[in-house]
Amino acid sequence: MKIAEIKEMTTSDLVERVEAETANYNQMVINHSISPLENPAQIKQLRRTIARMKTELRERELNNK
């Protein structure tokens, strides 16, 4: 997911998406520990996407104060 797509989302949608992606990330890590994923780079990509979304949420929080 690109930054432009993240900035277009509403704050409530973004919060829901972060929660869903975090759950997906945790499940992916567990699955990878049991049996290796076909593409382990997906874990890194998902972790960075979550970080981008959290960064945008934090920027919005600071701009509203």
Summary of the structure (lengths in Angstrom):
residues: 65
radius of gyration: 13.5
end to end distance: 27.1
largest distance: 45.8
contacts: 150
relative contact order: 0.17
helix: 83%
strand: 0%
